[in-house]
Amino acid sequence: MKLKTKILGVLLAILLLYGILSYGIECFVVFPSFVLQERLEAEKDLNRCLEALRREIHYLDEFVHDWAAWDDAYAFVQNTNMDFIRSNLVRTTFIDNRLNLIMLLDLDGRVLWEKMFDLRTGLELNSTQFPDDRFPLSHVFMAHTKDIESSVAGVYGTEKGPLLVASRPVIRSLHQGPAKGYLIMGRFLNEAYMKILTDQTKVDHRYWLSQDPSIPAESRSIFERLQKNPGPMFEEQDKSRLFVYNVFKGLTSSSDLIIRAEIPRQIMKYAKNTMFLVLISTVLAGFTLLFVMFFFIESGGD
């Protein structure tokens, strides 16, 4: 065998080994780092969605606090003067403030006034979970401390869907007690509300109650796994979409929400394009080097 043939063979073997090592590094070092980065960014997007929901609950709680610390409301829970209702708790109160539910209870849980609306249709709603006469003292809406500034706020599951709800003691306008009752207001976390949250966060996401029969089968199985192992969970839906899931704890065990955020896989698309270009560049560089060496060897042989 000629020397130049041996040299070319060795060079070819070296280039082949280099290509294999380069490809291995891309597959087992570079690519996993892109996967990790994709999931970290997806988790950030999911947390932004959860924070938006917490913020909505906080704003609702503050709104209820403003209404509950009011002398007129304080007088109503003592004398149930319907002039207060006719002047303040009218249909426009629900519409202007995007409220689906308003209730006033006394300290024993007796329902002094309640109304629930579907804002889209304008029709009044009924729910078996909200009694017309009296709430038990153990009900979560009445789980207040003796502090007149105490608050119960969060997600409450109903047969009509998840309800963002806040309950505050009714006190005087100067934030003086004693409390004489409770004011409860709520907003359904429906499709229209979820669209508002999606527009706020710029992340396509949605919520389901844990007991919702309409949860997709794959989402339900992930929810069951999340109950055992809390934390974000990822599902590669396809080449262009990554689903990330988590649980938002409700006011009761049946009020837990499962959240699913849909994340475009831009990082992974960039990673695959970059790795492909690097691989092509490596192959072209190898063949170029081999051609140059072959040229010099042939020239030297002459």
C-alpha positions in Angstrom: 0.0 0.0 0.0 1.4 3.4 -1.0 2.3 5.8 1.8 -0.1 8.5 0.5 -2.9 6.0 0.6 -2.1 5.2 4.2 -2.0 8.9 5.1 -5.3 9.6 3.5 -6.8 6.6 5.3 -5.5 7.8 8.6 -6.8 11.4 7.9 -10.2 9.9 6.9 -10.3 7.9 10.1 -9.4 11.0 12.2 -12.1 13.1 10.4 -14.7 10.3 10.9 -13.8 10.1 14.6 -14.0 13.8 15.0 -17.4 13.8 13.3 -18.7 11.1 15.6 -17.4 12.9 18.7 -18.8 16.2 17.5 -22.2 14.6 16.9 -22.1 12.9 20.3 -21.3 16.2 22.1 -24.2 17.9 20.3 -26.6 15.0 21.2 -25.6 14.4 24.8 -24.3 17.9 25.9 -25.6 20.7 23.7 -29.1 19.4 23.0 -30.0 18.6 26.6 -28.9 22.1 27.6 -31.5 23.5 25.0 -34.1 21.1 26.5 -33.4 22.4 30.0 -33.5 26.0 28.8 -36.8 25.4 27.0 -38.4 24.0 30.2 -37.0 26.8 32.4 -38.6 29.3 30.1 -41.8 27.3 29.9 -41.9 27.2 33.7 -41.5 31.0 33.8 -44.4 31.4 31.5 -46.6 29.1 33.6 -45.6 31.0 36.8 -46.6 34.2 35.1 -50.1 32.7 34.4 -50.4 31.6 38.0 -49.3 35.0 39.2 -52.0 36.6 37.0 -54.6 34.5 38.7 -53.4 35.3 42.2 -53.4 39.0 41.2 -57.0 38.7 40.1 -58.0 37.1 43.4 -56.2 39.8 45.3 -57.9 42.6 43.3 -61.3 41.0 44.0 -60.5 40.6 47.6 -59.6 44.3 47.9 -62.8 45.3 46.0 -64.9 43.3 48.4 -63.0 44.8 51.3 -63.9 48.3 50.1 -67.6 47.4 49.9 -67.6 45.5 53.2 -66.1 48.4 55.2 -69.2 50.6 54.6 -71.7 52.0 57.0 -74.6 51.4 54.6 -73.7 47.7 54.3 -73.2 47.6 58.1 -76.7 48.9 58.6 -78.2 46.5 56.1 -76.9 43.4 57.8 -78.5 44.6 61.0 -81.9 45.8 59.7 -82.1 44.3 56.1 -83.4 47.6 54.7 -84.0 46.8 51.1 -83.4 50.4 50.1 -79.7 49.5 50.3 -80.2 46.7 47.7 -82.3 48.8 45.4 -79.7 51.7 45.4 -76.5 49.7 45.3 -76.8 46.0 44.3 -78.5 46.5 40.9 -77.8 44.8 37.6 -75.2 47.4 36.5 -73.2 46.7 39.7 -72.7 43.1 38.4 -72.0 44.1 34.8 -69.7 47.1 35.5 -67.5 45.1 38.0 -67.7 41.7 36.1 -69.3 40.1 39.1 -71.3 36.9 38.9 -72.1 36.5 42.6 -73.0 38.8 45.5 -74.1 37.5 48.9 -74.7 39.1 52.3 -74.8 36.8 55.4 -75.2 37.5 59.0 -72.8 36.1 61.6 -74.9 32.9 61.9 -74.7 32.2 58.2 -78.2 33.3 57.5 -78.6 34.5 53.9 -79.8 38.1 54.0 -79.5 38.6 50.2 -77.9 36.8 47.3 -77.9 36.9 43.6 -76.0 35.2 40.9 -75.9 36.3 37.2 -74.7 35.0 33.9 -73.1 38.2 32.5 -73.3 36.9 28.9 -77.0 36.1 28.9 -78.1 38.5 31.6 -80.0 35.6 33.2 -80.1 34.9 36.9 -78.5 31.6 38.0 -79.1 29.2 40.8 -76.7 26.8 42.4 -77.3 23.9 44.8 -74.0 24.8 46.5 -75.3 28.1 47.7 -78.3 27.6 50.0 -81.1 30.1 50.0 -81.6 30.2 53.7 -78.4 29.5 55.8 -74.8 28.5 55.4 -73.3 26.2 57.9 -70.8 27.9 60.3 -68.2 25.5 59.1 -68.5 26.7 55.5 -65.3 28.0 54.0 -66.9 31.4 53.2 -67.2 31.9 56.9 -63.8 30.7 57.9 -62.7 34.0 59.3 -60.7 34.8 62.4 -61.8 37.3 65.0 -59.8 39.9 63.2 -62.2 42.3 61.5 -59.7 42.6 58.6 -59.6 38.8 58.0 -60.1 37.6 54.5 -61.1 34.4 52.7 -60.2 34.5 49.1 -59.4 32.0 46.4 -61.0 29.5 44.0 -64.2 27.7 44.9 -65.5 24.9 42.8 -69.1 24.9 41.6 -71.2 22.8 39.2 -71.1 25.8 36.9 -67.3 26.0 36.9 -64.5 27.5 39.1 -65.5 30.7 40.9 -63.0 33.3 42.1 -64.4 34.4 45.4 -63.7 36.7 48.3 -65.4 37.0 51.6 -64.9 39.8 54.1 -66.5 40.8 57.4 -69.0 43.7 57.2 -67.7 46.5 59.3 -68.0 50.3 59.6 -66.5 52.7 57.1 -63.7 53.7 59.5 -62.7 50.0 59.7 -64.2 49.6 63.1 -66.0 46.6 64.5 -67.5 44.5 65.7 -68.3 42.7 62.4 -72.0 42.1 61.9 -72.0 39.8 58.9 -70.1 38.8 55.7 -70.0 40.1 52.2 -69.1 37.6 49.5 -68.5 38.3 45.8 -67.4 36.1 43.0 -66.4 35.9 39.3 -66.6 32.7 37.2 -63.4 31.7 35.7 -65.0 31.0 32.3 -63.8 31.0 28.8 -64.2 34.8 28.5 -62.2 35.4 31.7 -59.5 33.0 30.6 -59.1 34.9 27.4 -58.6 38.1 29.4 -55.8 36.3 31.4 -54.3 35.0 28.2 -54.2 38.6 26.8 -52.6 39.8 30.0 -49.9 37.2 30.1 -49.4 36.7 26.4 -49.4 32.9 27.2 -52.1 30.6 25.8 -53.4 28.7 28.9 -56.5 27.4 30.5 -57.8 26.0 33.8 -60.0 23.1 34.7 -61.5 22.1 38.1 -60.0 18.9 39.3 -63.4 17.2 39.2 -64.3 18.6 35.7 -65.4 15.7 33.5 -64.4 17.7 30.4 -60.7 17.5 31.2 -58.8 15.9 28.3 -57.7 12.3 29.2 -54.0 13.1 29.0 -54.4 16.2 31.2 -56.4 14.2 33.8 -53.6 11.5 34.0 -51.0 14.3 34.5 -53.2 15.9 37.2 -53.2 12.6 39.0 -49.4 12.4 38.8 -49.2 16.1 40.0 -51.1 15.2 43.1 -48.5 12.7 44.0 -45.5 14.7 42.9 -46.2 18.5 43.0 -44.4 20.8 40.6 -44.5 21.6 37.0 -44.9 18.7 34.6 -44.0 18.9 30.9 -45.6 17.1 27.9 -44.1 17.4 24.4 -47.3 17.7 22.4 -45.6 17.9 19.0 -42.6 19.5 17.3 -44.1 23.0 17.7 -45.9 22.9 21.1 -44.9 22.1 24.6 -47.6 21.7 27.3 -46.6 22.5 30.9 -49.0 21.7 33.8 -49.3 22.6 37.5 -52.0 22.7 40.2 -53.5 25.8 41.8 -54.8 25.0 45.2 -58.5 26.0 45.8 -60.4 26.8 49.0 -61.5 23.2 49.3 -60.0 19.9 48.0 -62.6 19.7 45.3 -61.7 23.3 44.2 -58.2 22.6 43.0 -57.5 23.8 39.5 -55.2 22.2 36.9 -53.5 24.7 34.7 -52.1 23.9 31.3 -50.0 26.4 29.4 -49.2 25.9 25.7 -45.7 27.1 24.9 -44.4 27.5 21.3 -41.2 25.5 20.9 -39.1 28.3 19.5 -36.0 27.4 21.5 -36.1 23.8 20.3 -36.6 25.0 16.7 -33.6 27.2 17.0 -31.6 24.4 18.7 -32.3 21.9 15.9 -31.5 24.4 13.2 -28.2 25.4 14.9 -27.2 21.7 15.4 -28.0 20.9 11.8 -25.9 23.8 10.5 -23.0 22.8 12.8 -23.2 19.2 11.6 -23.2 20.4 7.9 -20.3 22.7 8.6 -18.3 19.9 10.2 -18.9 17.6 7.3 -18.0 20.2 4.7 -14.9 21.3 6.6 -13.8 17.7 6.9 -14.2 17.0 3.2 -12.5 20.3 2.3 -9.5 19.4 4.5 -9.4 15.9 3.0 -9.4 17.3 -0.5 -6.6 19.8 0.3 -4.5 17.1 1.9 -5.1 14.8 -1.1 -4.1 17.6 -3.4 -0.8 18.3 -1.5 0.0 14.6 -1.3 -0.6 14.2 -5.0 1.5 17.2 -5.8 4.3 16.0 -3.5 4.3 12.6 -5.2 4.9 14.3 -8.6 
